Amino acid sequence: MNVRAFTLVELMVTMAIFMLLVLAMVGVQIFGFKMNTLTAGKLKSTAFSVKALDQIQTQVRGASSAVVGNGSSLASFTSTGTNGLAVMIFAPTGGSNLLYLSTNKGALYEIFSSNNKQITVASNLVNQVMFQTVDCHGNNISSSGLEHYAIRMTLQFLQKNYQVPTNVYDYYTFQTEMTPRSQD
């Protein structure tokens, strides 16, 4: 009676093919983990940025007026009317708050007049000019005139994405224009 079985060569070829398939599956898994890490950081940064934009837009749109200038405290704010690193937002109820960019720390801060509390709105910023007063065509104007104006805010982010094998940074810009609703 003849018993049929696999030869040693057939068994080795099958094992080699199986090992190649396992290595390919492990490679795909590692690639997936790397892509997940890469996109998770970008999505987190984008969500944080959009939240900051939305928060500031809501405040400016609900304000009685907003003035662009420079300064890092309510007392040191000086109006430039055109370009600056800060914007003073005056609420219809009489309060005010200041949004300013600290270029040393690369962060956007907000200070409320009611309690002088400072909070961080956004970080990893590399702006040189953050706020501009513009007309309906996007041209720079002075907010001290009688014309209608909008505040253009530009957030330029530089974030380290990953370090291996070299430092890789993501640079992206968010820009929006907003108008206080109670303009004449």
Secondary structure, DSSP 8 states (H G I E B T S, - for coil): -------HHHHHHHHHHHHHHHHHHHHHHHHHHHHHHHHHHHHHHHHHHHHHHHHHHHHHHTSSEEEEEE-SSTTT-EE-SSEESEEEEE-TTS-EEEEEEETTTTEEEEEETTT--EEEEEESB--S--EEEE-TTS-B--TTSSS--EEEEEEEEEEEEE-SSS-EEEEEEEEEEE--TT--
